[in-house]
């Protein structure tokens, strides 16, 4: 089964947009709030190869990027195949 993870903060509008897209597609995800758990921010930066802004989105350990990259991937038709096993 595909695992979707998203690193967020509660005050980030881009985080909300990314989560809305996944929810519209009926995709469950694990959310890591980097504001409440600062250790998660270091984890996020390491996994995202230095990416320090939220959201950072991963599908099965594949780094998608942020909100804009997620929407662009969807517009190209590349998101649904990645999520097919969800």
Secondary structure as GFF3:
##gff-version 3
##sequence-region A 1 86
A	DSSP	beta_strand	4	8	.	.	.	ID=ss1
A	DSSP	alpha_helix	13	24	.	.	.	ID=ss2
A	DSSP	beta_strand	30	33	.	.	.	ID=ss3
A	DSSP	alpha_helix	38	47	.	.	.	ID=ss4
A	DSSP	beta_strand	56	59	.	.	.	ID=ss5
A	DSSP	beta_strand	62	65	.	.	.	ID=ss6
A	DSSP	alpha_helix	67	75	.	.	.	ID=ss7
A	DSSP	alpha_helix	79	83	.	.	.	ID=ss8
###
